[in-house]
Amino acid sequence: MKTSAQTTFAENAGRILGRIWRICMRLDRRANGWLMAQGFAPGVAKAVLLVVKLIALGLLLYTAFWLALLLTLALAAARAGRNVDWASDEATQNEWRHGPAGYGLYTFDGHRIDPHDPEDEHD
């Protein structure tokens, strides 16, 4: 029989997030104290920290936007590439070969498409 209750994932995640929040608040108070020790007024120190936080948030959102755009374009390219029929492209390619009108550039159905003069060919 177990004497201690098992904690769930949600409880563990909540504790971890709570610890992270407390660490951030401790760092914020320390930075506020350092700014006041440098001669800033308490209101100015709070404003400076708020501006720093807003700049950091803006940089994070800017980075997230470009990463999301890059991911969206990569997914769109993958989807477009999936819908291309690569086999039919190879079947309709032109190729250089000997055909009924001599050596030249022929389509997949046997028509010569390169400019040529039949009078110039020597048999």
C-alpha positions in Angstrom: 0.0 0.0 0.0 1.3 3.4 -1.0 1.5 6.1 1.6 2.1 9.0 -0.7 -0.3 10.2 -3.4 0.9 10.3 -6.9 1.0 13.6 -8.6 -0.4 14.1 -12.0 1.2 15.6 -15.0 -0.9 18.8 -14.6 0.3 19.2 -11.0 3.9 18.8 -12.0 3.6 21.2 -14.9 1.9 23.7 -12.6 4.6 23.5 -10.0 7.3 24.0 -12.7 5.5 27.0 -14.2 5.1 28.4 -10.7 8.8 28.1 -10.0 9.6 29.8 -13.3 7.2 32.6 -12.5 8.8 33.1 -9.1 12.3 33.2 -10.6 11.2 35.8 -13.2 9.6 37.9 -10.5 12.7 37.7 -8.3 14.9 38.8 -11.3 12.4 41.6 -11.9 12.7 42.9 -8.3 16.5 42.5 -8.5 16.7 44.6 -11.7 14.3 47.2 -10.2 16.5 47.4 -7.1 19.7 47.7 -9.3 18.1 50.5 -11.3 17.1 52.4 -8.2 20.7 51.9 -6.8 22.0 53.5 -10.0 20.0 56.6 -9.2 16.7 56.1 -11.0 13.4 57.1 -9.3 11.1 54.1 -8.5 8.6 55.1 -11.2 11.3 55.6 -13.8 12.8 52.2 -12.9 9.4 50.5 -13.4 9.0 52.3 -16.7 12.4 51.3 -17.9 11.7 47.6 -17.0 8.3 47.8 -18.7 9.9 49.1 -21.9 12.6 46.4 -21.8 9.8 43.8 -21.4 7.8 45.2 -24.3 10.8 45.2 -26.5 11.6 41.6 -25.6 7.9 40.6 -26.3 8.1 42.5 -29.6 11.2 40.6 -30.7 9.6 37.3 -29.7 6.5 38.0 -31.7 8.5 39.2 -34.7 10.6 36.0 -34.7 7.5 33.9 -34.2 5.8 35.6 -37.2 8.6 35.0 -39.5 9.0 31.4 -38.4 5.3 30.8 -38.9 5.5 32.4 -42.3 8.5 30.2 -43.3 6.7 27.1 -42.0 3.5 28.0 -44.0 5.5 28.5 -47.2 7.3 25.2 -46.7 4.0 23.4 -46.2 2.5 25.1 -49.3 5.6 24.1 -51.3 5.4 20.5 -50.1 1.7 20.4 -50.9 2.3 21.8 -54.4 5.1 19.3 -54.9 2.8 16.5 -53.9 0.2 17.4 -56.5 2.7 17.5 -59.5 2.6 14.5 -61.7 6.4 13.9 -62.3 5.9 10.8 -64.5 3.9 12.6 -67.2 6.5 15.4 -67.4 9.2 12.8 -68.3 6.9 11.3 -70.9 6.3 14.6 -72.7 9.9 15.8 -72.8 11.6 16.5 -76.1 14.7 14.5 -76.9 17.5 14.4 -79.5 17.3 11.2 -81.6 17.2 9.7 -85.1 13.7 9.8 -86.5 11.8 9.8 -89.8 13.3 13.2 -90.7 16.8 12.4 -89.6 18.7 13.2 -86.5 17.1 16.1 -84.6 14.9 17.2 -81.7 11.7 15.2 -81.6 8.6 15.4 -79.4 7.3 12.4 -77.6 4.9 11.6 -80.5 7.6 11.7 -83.2 7.3 15.2 -84.7 10.6 17.0 -85.4 10.6 20.5 -83.8 14.1 21.8 -84.4 14.7 24.0 -87.5 16.1 21.9 -90.4 16.3 21.9 -94.1 15.6 18.4 -95.7 17.7 19.4 -98.8 20.9 19.7 -96.6 20.7 16.1 -95.4 23.0 13.7 -97.3 22.1 10.0 -97.4 
